Amino acid sequence: MPRLFARLVSFGCWLAFILSVGLLLFFAVEIDSFAELAKGTLGLAVDWNSVVSAQWYGLGMLSAVYLSIGLFGLFFLQRAFTKFAKGEFFNKSNSRDLRLFAILLFVQALATPVHYSLASVLLSLNHPPGQRQLAISLGSFELKVFVLAMILWVISDMLIRARELERENQQFV
């Protein structure tokens, strides 16, 4: 059963990667759809009528960079779970892949409030002085991601130590 779950996670990573890239390409062409999505999800008190296309494209590029951190992390998660599905549990390669995923997850959690702040500045850039915004948001979601990244880091280290113990046990037999 764990191998089946590992295959499902690996497949899910590929699916998320493909859908995310497809969505980025779609929004690059359909900037108005991206604008409507951003208006609904950002929750900023911006005069949306004053935002021009160049600002939406800038936000799109900023969001693509932010999303690419997570997609790069999914690549390493997918590699680790593909190896788990093959029965390779305790090796340095899996530990390294999980550690890189944890690092990228941590970086993306740090980048979330930065992305939100830059988005608020970018979208209110053409407002008159005194009406520009710098919004900062740090919530429980980011804290949960920090904790998850730390847990995954510890698990990746445990995989290495388990492999060392396995080698020691084999030497005694």
N, C-alpha and C positions, 0 to 999 in steps of 0.2 A: 504494500500500500504506500509506503513512503516514496518508493521509486515512481509510482504513478503520480503522486502529488508533485514530486520534483519535475516530472515531465510537464505537468499542467502549469507549474510556475514558469518553467522555461518557455513554453508556448505562449503563455500570457505576456511575458516580457517582449517576445517578438511581435505579438499582436499589438501591444501598446506602442512599441517603437514604430511600426508601420502606420498605425492609425494617427499617431502624433505627427509624423512627417507629412502624411497626406493632409492632415488638418492645417498644418503650417503652410503648405503649398496652396491649399484652397483659400485660406485667409489672405495670402499674398495677392491672389487674383481678386478676391471678393473682399476688399477692404471695408466696405459698408457693413457686411456681415460681422466682421471682426469688431467694428466700432459698436455695433448693437450688443455684441457679447460683452465687450469691455464696459460699456455703460451699465449693464445689468449686474456685472460681477464685482467691479471695483468699489462701488459705493462711495464715490467721491462727490463732493458738492462743487462740481465744475459746471460752468456755463457751456453745455455741450454744443450749443449753436456756434460758439466761437472757435471750436476745435477744427482745424483744417486737415486736409488729407496728409500733408507732410508729418503732422504730429501723430496721426494714426499709424503711418508707416514706421515712424520712429518707435512708437510703442510696440509695434509688431516685431521690429528687430530686437528691441530690448527683451520682449517676451520670448523670442526664439532663443536668445542667448541663455535666458533663465531656464527655459525648458530643456535646452541641450545638456545642461548639467545633469538633470534627472535622466535623460535618455542615455547619456554616457554611463551613468550608474546602472541603468537597466542592462546594459551590455555586459557588465561584470557580474551582475546577479544572474543573468541568463547563463553565462559560462559556468558559474559555480553549480547551478541547479542541473545543467546538462550533465556535468560530471557526477553529481549525486545520483542522477537517474541511471547512470552506467555502473553504479556501485563504488565509485571512487569517493570515499568519505574523508579519510585522514591523509591529506597531502598538502604540501606547501602551496600548490597552485590554487586549490580551493580556498585556503586561508587567505591568500593574497587577493583573490577575486572578491571574497566577502569583505575583506578589509577595505579594498578600493570602493566597493559599493557603499560601505559605511561612511567612508570619508566624503564621497560625493553626496550622500544623503545629508551629512552634516553641513557641507558647503551649501547645498540647496536650501537647507533650513536657515542658514545665515543670510542667504541671498534673498529670501522671501521678503523680509521687511525693507531691504535695500531696493528691491524691484518695485515694491509698492510706493516707496518714497520717490524714486526716480519717475515713476509713472505719474504721480501727482504733480511733480514739478513740470514734467514735459507737457502734460495736458492743460496746465494752467499758465503756461509760459507766455501766451499772447494776451493774457488778462492785464488790465491796467495795474500799476503799482498799488499795493494794498489789498489786492484781490487774488494774488498768486498764492499757491498752496505748497506746503511741504507737510504731507501727511505721513505719520509713522504708525505702523501697526505691528504689534507683537502679541500673539495670542497663545492660547493653550495648544493649538495645532503645532506651532513651531516647537514648543516645549516637548510635545509628544514625539516629534520627529528627532529632536536632540537625544531623548532617552532611547529611542529605537536605534539610532546610530551607535550609541554607546554599547547597547546590548549586543548588536551585531559585531562590533569591534571585539568585545570579550569572547563571543562565540568563535570568531575567526582565530583568536589566540588559543582558545581551548582546543581547536582542531589540531594545531601544531603540537601542543603538549600531549594530546592523545596519541598522535603518531609517534612521538618520542617514547612514550610509555609502551606502546605496542612493540616497537623495536627492542626495547629493553626486555620485555617479556619473552620475545622470540629468542633472544640470546641465552636466556636461562633454560629454555626447553631443549 
